[in-house]
């Protein structure tokens, strides 16, 4: 049994608390959150203790932690718990600063800690099946990937101001999926972004509509589209085109029926947001983490994956600023050389 401490009882913390409860080999031992009412919601739902982060850090009855605190605390907490000998699952991103991420990962390496970064889409059954079809050779060699991610509406303005923006907060998931599907590291990023849905988002220093084209050294390409507005629901689609065919995963609807009548063919509405669309993925993600803790194996979404995704996000931002393609390797090296 892997005994877990949860840091953060907000929206994503509650998603992970539910995921832990679905894994038979895991136990949620404690929740830490400075907002007592939020911590009590998790305690009452799952029967765990309320403790401080400092108490969880030294608790002998906790093997691993799930970090769901604000982004600017992630790297410090990873380092503290790595030095304390506990396994760590951390929501993306590790940090918004490349150099800080690299320094944090150095501590993880030095302590030989288990670190998994939360990119739940890799654990989604549809995305897994799509990757399996590629691995089985059903579409030949991957040539082009198309990813569409559109939220029903934007998050609150105060969240936008501290989130790091659409590339670091939203498209970062697509960057991770793109690397996974392409099977190669990205050589160049060309991006464009606008404010089309709400001028206040621009006043917060962010964009609400963005596109990116990723290219690998061999010429494989991935096109990513993000929007903070989809009036028809949570829009999550992917297609991978190969030398011998293509494979795609479509949106999830509230039910699988199709109504046919004189008005035509009608599907039920899409699922509302990520909490419902990715329930199975969050459960599978935590189950994988628990298995890694028990066996000592390395997680499929590692600290390196977290680093590369934030590097792609920074390259996309630099591309928007300059109007040119940018190399992520230059971003990692502390440069901003344009292609």
C-alpha positions, 0 to 999 in steps of 0.5 A: 500500500502506497501512503500518500499526502496531498498538497493542495485541496483546490480543484485539481487537488480534489480531482487527484484525491478522487483518483487516489481513492480509485486505486486499490493499492493507494491510501490518502493519508493526509491533506494539506491546504492553508484554506481550512474549509477546502481541506475539510472537504477532502478530509470528509470525502476521503477520511484522511487527516489534515496536516501541514506541509511541514508535518507531511514532510516528516511523517513516517506514515507517508511514502509519497506526495501529490503536489497541487499547490500554486505553480511558484511553489512546485520546484521548492516543494519537489526539492524538499520532498526529494531530500526527505526521501519521498516519491513525488507527483507534481502537477505541471509545470515544475516552474515557469523559469527554465533555469529553475526547472533545471536546478530542481531536476538536478536535486531530483537526480542527486537524491535519486528521487522518483518524480512524475509530472502530471500530463494526464493525457498520456494516460487517457484510454483513447490516446493510449489506443491511438499510440498503440495503433502507431506502435503496431505499424497500422499507419506506417511512419508518422508524418503529421500530427494535428492537435485541437484543444479548446476550453468552453471558457477562460479561467478567472482573470486572477488565475490567468495573471499567475498561470504563465499564460496560454502556452505555459498553462494550456498548450503545455499539455499539447506540447507533451502529447506532440513529443509523444506522438512524433517520437522525436524531439522538436527542432523548431517552433513557429507560433502565432497568438491573438486576443479574440475572445475577451480584451481583458485577457490581453490586459492580463498579459495573455492571449486567448487564441493560439496556434503552433507548428512544431517541426522535427529534424527529420521533417515531421510536423505537428500543428496545435490549435488552442482557444479559450472559447468553445461555445459547444463544449470541451473540444479535445481532438487528435489526428496522426497521419502516417505513410500508410494511413491515419488514426484519430481520436474524437471528442467525448459526448455526454452519451454515445447516442445519435438522434436521427429525425427530420432535423437531421443527425444530432449528437448529445453535447460534449463533456463540460471540461477536463474534470469529466473528460479525463476522469479515467486518465487521472485514475490511470495516471495515479495508478501508474505513479503508485506502481512506480513507487512500489516497484522503483521504476521510472514514470512515463512522464518524467521531470525531463518531459516537464522540462521539454514541454516548458522549453517548447512553451518558451520557444512558442512565446519567443516565436510570437514575439519575433515572428520567426521560428525558434529552436527549443535547444536554444531556449534550454541553453539560455539563448533566444536565437531565431532560426 
